[in-house]
C-alpha cells in the first residue's frame, strides 16, 4: 500500500510539474473560466485528453520495456535530456520573464467554438505527445508493476489542475496576470525538471 501511494504521489507531482507552465492551453482555460464560458466542457476535454494520452504512454512504453529491457535505459537517457532542456527553458523564463498572462481577449463566442478550440490546442500540439505519451510513459515504466498507479496519479493531477484553473479563474485571474506569479511557478517547474532529468540521465 505504501509503495502504491508513493507511486501515485510521484505521478501526481510529475504530472503537475509538466502541466503547470504558461502556454496556449492554460491561457485558454483561464480565459474561459474568467468569462464563465463552457468551463465544464473545456475542463473535461483537457482532463480526459490527458488521461487518454497518459494511458497510451504508460501502456505503450511499458510493452516495449517488457519486450526489450534495454529500451528502459535508452528511453531514460532521451527522456532525461528532454527534461533537462525543459527545465532549462523554465529557468530561462524565470530569469527573463514576459508580461504575464492576460485573461482578456477574444472569447470563444459559443460552446461549439470553445470545444473545437480546446480540442485543437490539446491534440494539435506536438509537445503534448512528448510530455504525456513519451515522457510520462518512460518515467512510469521505471515504476514496473506500479506504472499504472503512477499514471493514475498523473491523470489526477491533470484533472485537479484544469478544474482549479477553470472554475477558480475568477479568483486566480488577477493573480496569474502578474509576471511574478508565473516566475514562481516556472521556478518550481525548473527545479523539478532539472532534478528529475539529471536523475534519469545518471541512471541510464
N, C-alpha and C positions, 0 to 999 in steps of 0.2 A: 504493500500500500504506500509506504514512504517513497519507494522508487517511482511509483506511478505519479504521485503528487509532485515529485521533483521534476519528472519529465514534462508534466503538464505545465508547471510553473516556468520551466525553461522555454517551452514552446510559446507560452503567453508572452514572456519577456522578449524573446527573439522576434515574434510576430509584431508586437507593439513597436519595437525599435525600428522595424522596417516600414511600418505604416505611418508612424508619426514623423512626417517630414513634409515640408511645404511643397505643394505640387498642384497640378491641374485638378486632380480628383478631389483632394481635400478642400481646395478653394471652392470647387463647385458644390460640394456637400455643405460647406459652411454657408455659402451664398443662398442655397435653397433653404437651409434652416433659418437663416435670418429673415427670409421672406415668407417662411412657412408655406412653401410651395412644393407639394408632392414629397414631403420629407420621408414619410414611411416607405414609399416606393423606392426612393433613391437609396436610403439606408439599407433596405432589404436587398437591392441589387448588388450593392458594394459588398455586403457581408456574405451573401450567398455565392457570389462570383469568387470571392477569396476562398471560401470553403471548398468549392469545386476544384479550383486550381491547386490548393494545398493538398487535397486528396489525390489529385493526379500526380503531383510531385512526390508525395510520400509513397504511393503505390508503385509508380514507375521507377524511381530511383532505387527503391527497396528491392524490386525484382532484379534489377541489374546487379546490385551488390550480392544478392543470393547466388546469381549465376556466375559472377566474376568478382571474387573478394578483392582483387587488386584494384577494382574500379573505385573503391572507397578512398584509397589514397590519392588517386588521380582527381576524383571529384573534390576531395578535401583541399587539394592544392589549388585547383582552379577556383573553387568557392572562396578559399581564404584570400587569394589575390583580389578577387572581386570585392570582398568585404573590406579589404584594406583601401581599395580605390574609393569605395562607397563612403567609408569613414573619413578619408582624406577630403572628399568633396564636402561632406558635412562640416568638417573642421574649417574648411575654406570659407563656408558661408558664415561661420561664427566670426572669423577674422575680418571678413568683408561682407557685412550684412547688406541686404537690399532695403527696399522701402516698406517691407512688411506686407501683410495680406490684406487686400481691400475686399470687403464684402459687397460693396456696392458695385453695380454694373448691370449689364443687360441680363434680364432674367430668362428663365426657360420659356415663359409665355403660356405654357399649357402642360398638363400632366404627361401627355404623349411626348412632347418635345423634351421634357425633363428626363423621361425614361430613356429615350433614344440617345440623348446626350450622355447620360450616365453610362449606358452600355458601351458607347463608343470610347469614352475615356477609360473604361475599365479593360475592354477586350482588344482595343486597337493600340494599346500602349505596350511596346516591346519590353519595357522594363518590368512589367507585371509578371511576365513569364520567367524572367531571370530571377526575380525576387521570390515569388511564391512557388513556382514549379521546380526550378533548378536549385536555387539557393536553399530554401527551406526544406526541400526534399533531400538534398545532400546532407544537411545538418541533422535532419530527422533520422536518416539512415544510420547515423553513428549511434543512435539510441537502441538499435537492434529490435527486439520484440516490443519495445515501448515506443516505437516510432509513430504509431497511430495515436498514442496518448499525447506525444509531443505535438503532432499535427492538430489534434483537437484543441490543445491549449492555444496554438497559433490562431486557429479559426475563431476561438472565443475572444481573443484579443482584437481581432478584426471587428467582430460584432460589437464589442464594448466601445471601441474607438469611434466607429461610424455612428453608433447610436448616441454617444456623448456629443460628438461633433454636430450631428444634425439636429437633435432635439434640445441640446444645450446651447445652440448657436446664439440665442437671444442674450444669454449671459456671457458667452465667450467671444462674441463678435468684436466688441471694442478692445478686449484684452489681446486677442490674436491679431488685431490690426497694428499692434506695436512691434516694430522690428526687434526690440529687446526680448520679447516673449519667444519669438522664433529662434533667437540666438541661444536661449536656454535649452529649448527643445533640440535644436541641431547639435548643441554641445553634448547632450546626453546620448544622442544617436551616434555621434563621432566616437565617444569613449567606448560605447558598446560594440560598434562595428570594428573598430581598430583592435580591441581586445580579443574579440571572437575570431577575427581574421588571422591575427598572429597565432592564436591557439591552433587553428586548422592547419596553417602552413607548417608550424612546428611539428604537429602530429603526423603530417604527411611525409 
